[in-house]
Amino acid sequence: MTEPAHLGMPDGLLGMATALVGIPSVSHHEGPLADAVEAAVRLCPWLAVDRVGHNVVARTTLGRQSRLLIAGHLDTVPPVEGNEEPRVEDGTLYGLGAVDMKGGLAVMLYLAGSLPDPTVDVTWCFYACEEVSQRHSGLGRLWRERPELMVATAAVLCEPTGGAVEAGCQGTLRVRLELAGRRAHTARPASGRNAIHRMAPVLAAAAGYQSRHVHIDGCAYVEQVQVVEVEGGVAANVVPDRASMVVNHRFAPDRLAIEAESALAEMLVPDGIEPGDRWELTDASEGAPPSLGEPLLARLVADSGVPPRAKQGWTDVAACWARGLPAANFGPGDPHLAHTPGEHVDAGELEQVSTVLRSLLTR
C-alpha cells in the first residue's frame, strides 16, 4: 500500500488520525483544521482543490463515467474533561473526535493522497458545522454557493458505523407543547388548575410509546419518542398556570415530517389542543431511504462483507437525498462512543474501512 507521505502528516492511518485529533475543531472553530486539510490535499497534483469558508473540496477530473462524493465533517462537539488531548495506547487512539469523525477524516485524507488514478472520479469533501443547527451546515453552504462542486453519482458519508454500511437515516423533529392552567394558592388548589399536573397523561403516553418498526430494503428502522425538556412552576406556594415540554421524535424514512408530526400529536394529545395550549414544531429534518440499489452503494455493501443496517440517527445522508443524491454512511469507529469521554478508535478499524473504500475506488 502506498503511504501518502507527501500529505505532510504522519505516515500511516493511526498517525494521521492522531494528528487530526490534535487540532481542535469545535463547531464554528474549524479554521485551523481546514487549513491543515487544504495544505495536505494541495500537495496532490491530481486533485483540483477549492475552499469555501472552512469547507475544503478536492476532486479528481479523470472523465470517468461515475463520480463518488466522499464527505466528512471537520467539527467536533465541545470537549469534556479527559478527552481533550489525543493519546495512543496499544494501537488505539483516544481523544475528542477520534470516532466522530476524525478517524473517518484520516481515511479520507489517506486515500486522497494515495489514489491518483481511481476507476471512478472522486470528490473528497471536508466540511464544517455538522454538529450544530443545519442552518450553519458547511455542506449546505457548498450546495448553495458552489453546487458544481457537489455533482456526483452517489455519496458516502464517513460517519462512524463500525465498518458496516448504515443505510439511509431516520428523520428527526422536535415539538414544544405548552399547557395552560390557572393560578391559585397551593392552600386552595381547587380554585386553580395545575398546568404541571396536566402534563401527566402526556408524559405517560410518551413513556409508554411502543416503537414503530419499519423495514425497507432489508433495513429495520426503529422509531423513537423522548421527552427531552420540561419547564414549569411559579413559586413554592402557587399553582402553576403554565408548563411546557419538548419532545424529540425520530421517524422512519417511509414518511415525511408532516406525517410523523401528525401521528405524534395524535398519540400525545388524542383529544386535541385545548384553548390556551400551544403546539409548536420547532425543528424538523426529513429522513432518507436506503438507496442501496444504486450500483456504487451496492458495491460498497458487497465490499464491506457484512449486511447493511438502518441508520437510526440523522446524518447528512438525508441532505444528500434531498438533492437527489443517493448516499450511505460508512466509516470507522463505534457510533455508540461518539460524544463520550471514552471516545476511541483503533488501527484495525481504520485499516478495515480504508481497505473497503480502496477496493470500491480501484476495481
C-alpha positions in Angstrom: 0.0 0.0 0.0 1.4 3.4 -1.0 2.0 5.6 2.0 0.9 9.2 1.3 3.9 10.8 2.9 3.5 13.8 0.6 0.5 14.9 2.6 2.8 16.3 5.2 1.2 14.4 8.0 2.5 11.4 10.0 2.7 8.2 7.9 0.0 5.6 8.5 -3.7 5.9 9.3 -3.3 5.9 13.0 -0.6 8.6 12.9 -2.8 10.7 10.6 -5.8 10.3 12.8 -3.7 11.3 15.9 -2.5 14.4 14.1 -6.1 15.4 13.2 -7.4 14.8 16.8 -4.6 17.1 17.9 -6.0 20.0 16.0 -9.0 21.4 18.0 -12.1 22.0 15.7 -15.2 22.5 17.8 -18.1 23.7 15.7 -17.6 27.2 14.3 -13.9 27.0 15.0 -12.8 24.6 12.3 -10.4 27.1 10.6 -7.0 25.5 11.7 -8.1 22.0 10.8 -9.5 23.3 7.4 -6.1 24.9 6.9 -4.2 21.7 7.6 -6.5 19.6 5.3 -6.3 22.2 2.5 -2.5 22.3 2.7 -2.4 18.5 2.6 -4.6 18.0 -0.5 -2.9 20.8 -2.4 0.2 18.7 -2.3 -1.6 16.1 -4.6 -1.2 17.3 -8.2 -4.1 15.0 -9.3 -6.6 16.9 -7.2 -8.4 20.2 -8.1 -8.9 21.9 -4.8 -11.4 24.6 -3.8 -12.1 26.2 -0.5 -15.3 27.9 0.6 -15.1 29.3 4.1 -14.0 26.4 6.3 -15.0 23.8 3.7 -12.4 22.1 1.5 -13.3 20.2 -1.7 -10.7 18.2 -3.6 -11.7 16.4 -6.8 -10.2 14.2 -9.4 -11.0 15.2 -13.0 -10.4 12.0 -15.0 -13.5 11.9 -17.0 -14.9 8.7 -15.5 -18.5 7.6 -16.1 -19.3 7.8 -12.4 -18.3 10.2 -9.6 -18.4 9.3 -5.9 -18.7 12.1 -3.3 -17.0 11.0 -0.1 -17.7 13.5 2.7 -16.8 14.0 6.3 -17.3 16.8 8.8 -14.4 18.7 10.4 -16.1 19.8 13.5 -16.5 18.1 16.9 -18.7 18.7 19.9 -17.1 20.7 22.8 -14.6 18.7 24.9 -15.3 17.1 28.2 -12.7 16.5 30.9 -10.4 13.7 30.0 -10.7 13.6 26.2 -9.3 17.0 25.1 -5.8 15.7 24.0 -5.1 12.7 21.8 -3.2 9.7 23.2 -2.4 6.3 21.7 -2.4 3.1 23.8 -1.7 -0.3 22.2 -2.8 0.8 18.8 -5.9 2.6 20.0 -6.4 6.4 19.6 -8.3 8.2 22.4 -9.4 11.8 22.2 -12.1 14.2 21.2 -13.4 13.4 17.7 -11.4 10.1 17.4 -14.7 8.4 16.5 -16.9 11.4 15.4 -15.2 11.7 13.0 -11.5 12.3 12.7 -10.9 8.6 12.2 -13.1 8.9 9.1 -11.3 12.1 8.0 -7.9 10.3 8.3 -9.2 7.5 6.0 -10.3 10.2 3.5 -7.0 12.0 3.6 -5.0 8.8 3.4 -6.9 7.6 0.3 -7.0 11.0 -1.4 -3.2 11.1 -1.1 -2.6 7.6 -2.4 -5.1 7.1 -5.2 -4.1 9.3 -8.1 -5.9 7.1 -10.7 -9.2 5.7 -9.2 -11.6 3.9 -11.5 -14.4 6.4 -10.6 -13.9 10.1 -10.2 -13.9 11.1 -6.6 -14.9 14.3 -4.8 -13.3 14.5 -1.3 -15.4 16.9 0.7 -14.3 18.1 4.2 -17.0 20.4 5.6 -17.8 22.5 8.7 -20.6 22.7 11.2 -22.3 19.3 11.1 -22.7 19.1 14.9 -24.9 22.2 15.1 -28.0 23.5 13.5 -28.5 22.7 9.8 -28.6 26.4 9.0 -24.9 26.5 9.7 -24.0 23.4 7.7 -20.9 23.7 5.6 -22.4 21.0 3.3 -25.5 23.2 2.8 -23.3 26.2 2.1 -21.4 24.3 -0.6 -24.7 23.3 -2.3 -25.9 26.9 -2.2 -22.7 28.7 -3.3 -20.8 26.1 -5.4 -23.2 23.5 -6.5 -21.0 22.5 -9.4 -18.5 21.1 -6.9 -21.1 18.7 -5.4 -22.3 17.0 -8.6 -21.9 13.2 -8.2 -23.5 9.8 -8.9 -23.6 8.7 -5.3 -22.2 9.7 -1.9 -20.6 8.1 1.1 -20.6 9.9 4.5 -17.7 8.6 6.6 -19.7 8.8 9.8 -18.8 6.2 12.4 -20.6 2.9 11.6 -18.2 0.3 12.9 -17.2 -0.6 9.4 -20.7 -1.6 8.3 -22.9 0.2 5.8 -25.6 2.1 7.6 -28.2 2.8 5.0 -30.3 5.9 4.7 -31.3 7.6 8.0 -34.3 8.4 10.1 -35.8 11.8 10.2 -36.0 13.9 13.3 -38.4 16.5 14.6 -38.9 18.4 17.9 -42.1 19.9 19.2 -42.8 22.2 22.1 -46.1 21.5 23.9 -47.2 24.3 26.2 -50.1 23.6 28.5 -52.2 26.3 30.2 -53.6 26.4 33.7 -55.0 28.8 36.2 -53.0 30.3 39.1 -54.2 29.7 42.7 -52.8 29.5 46.2 -51.5 26.0 46.9 -53.6 26.0 50.1 -56.7 26.4 47.9 -55.8 24.5 44.7 -59.4 23.8 43.7 -59.8 27.4 42.6 -57.0 26.9 40.1 -55.8 24.4 37.5 -52.3 23.0 37.8 -50.6 23.1 34.3 -47.8 20.7 35.5 -50.4 18.1 36.6 -51.9 18.4 33.1 -48.6 17.0 31.8 -49.1 13.7 33.5 -51.1 11.9 30.7 -48.8 13.4 28.0 -45.7 12.1 29.9 -47.4 8.7 30.4 -48.2 8.5 26.7 -44.5 9.3 25.8 -43.1 6.9 28.4 -45.4 4.1 27.2 -44.6 4.6 23.5 -44.2 1.4 21.6 -41.6 1.9 18.9 -42.8 1.6 15.3 -40.6 -0.8 13.3 -40.3 -0.1 9.6 -38.4 -2.5 7.2 -37.1 -1.0 3.9 -34.8 -3.0 1.6 -33.9 -5.3 4.4 -33.0 -2.5 6.8 -35.1 -2.1 10.1 -35.8 1.4 11.2 -37.0 1.8 14.8 -38.8 5.0 15.6 -38.4 6.7 19.0 -40.2 9.3 21.1 -38.4 11.0 24.0 -39.4 14.0 26.2 -36.1 15.9 26.4 -37.0 19.1 28.3 -39.7 20.1 30.9 -40.3 23.6 32.3 -42.9 24.9 34.7 -43.6 26.5 38.1 -44.1 29.9 39.5 -43.3 29.8 43.2 -43.4 27.3 46.1 -46.9 28.4 47.1 -48.5 29.0 43.7 -50.5 26.5 41.5 -48.7 26.9 38.1 -50.6 28.4 35.2 -48.1 27.4 32.5 -45.9 24.3 31.8 -44.1 23.1 28.7 -42.2 20.2 27.4 -40.0 19.5 24.4 -40.5 16.1 22.6 -38.0 14.6 20.2 -39.3 12.1 17.6 -37.1 10.0 15.4 -39.2 8.7 12.5 -38.6 6.2 9.7 -37.9 7.4 6.2 -41.2 5.8 4.9 -43.0 9.1 5.8 -42.5 12.8 5.8 -42.0 15.0 8.8 -45.5 16.4 8.5 -46.9 12.9 8.7 -44.7 12.0 11.6 -45.8 15.1 13.5 -49.4 14.4 12.9 -49.0 10.8 14.3 -47.1 12.2 17.3 -49.8 14.7 18.1 -52.5 12.0 17.8 -50.6 9.9 20.4 -49.7 12.6 22.9 -52.9 14.7 22.8 -55.5 12.5 21.3 -58.3 14.9 22.2 -56.6 17.8 20.5 -55.2 21.0 21.9 -57.3 23.0 24.4 -57.8 26.7 24.1 -54.8 28.4 25.6 -52.5 25.5 24.9 -49.8 25.6 22.2 -48.2 23.0 20.0 -45.2 24.3 18.1 -43.0 22.4 15.6 -39.5 23.8 16.5 -37.3 21.8 14.2 -37.7 19.1 11.6 -35.3 17.2 9.2 -36.5 14.7 6.8 -35.0 11.2 6.6 -33.6 9.3 3.7 -34.4 5.8 2.3 -31.6 3.2 2.0 -30.8 3.7 -1.7 -28.8 0.5 -1.8 -29.9 -0.3 -5.3 -27.5 2.4 -6.6 -24.6 0.5 -8.1 -21.8 2.2 -6.3 -23.6 1.8 -2.9 -24.4 -1.8 -3.7 -20.7 -2.5 -4.4 -19.9 -0.8 -1.1 -22.1 -3.2 0.7 -20.6 -6.1 -1.1 -17.0 -5.0 -0.4 -17.8 -4.4 3.3 -18.6 -8.1 3.7 -21.3 -7.5 6.2 -25.1 -7.0 5.9 -26.2 -3.4 5.8 -28.3 -2.0 8.6 -30.5 1.1 9.1 -29.1 4.3 10.3 -31.2 5.1 13.4 -30.0 8.6 13.8 -30.0 11.5 11.4 -27.0 12.3 9.2 -26.2 14.3 6.1 -27.2 11.3 4.0 -30.6 13.0 4.2 -29.2 16.3 3.0 -27.8 14.4 0.0 -31.1 12.6 -0.7 -33.0 15.9 -0.6 -30.8 17.0 -3.5 -31.4 13.8 -5.5 -28.1 12.2 -4.5 -28.2 8.6 -3.2 -26.0 8.2 -0.1 -25.0 5.8 2.7 -23.0 6.0 5.9 -19.7 4.1 6.2 -16.8 4.8 8.5 -14.5 3.6 11.3 -15.4 3.7 15.0 -18.2 2.6 17.2 -21.1 5.1 16.9 -22.1 4.5 20.5 -18.8 6.1 21.6 -19.4 9.3 19.7 -19.6 12.4 22.0 -18.5 10.4 25.1 -15.4 10.9 27.3 -14.1 7.5 26.3 -14.2 8.1 22.6 -11.6 5.9 20.8 -10.8 4.2 17.5 -8.2 1.5 16.9 -5.8 1.0 14.0 -7.7 -2.1 12.8 -10.9 -0.2 12.3 -9.1 2.5 10.3 -7.4 -0.1 8.1 -10.7 -2.1 7.5 -12.6 1.0 6.3 -9.6 2.2 4.2 -9.3 -1.3 2.6 -13.0 -1.4 1.7 -13.1 2.1 0.2 -9.9 1.5 -1.7 -11.4 -1.6 -3.3 -14.5 0.4 -4.2 -12.4 3.1 -5.9 -10.0 0.9 -7.7 -11.8 -2.0 -9.3 
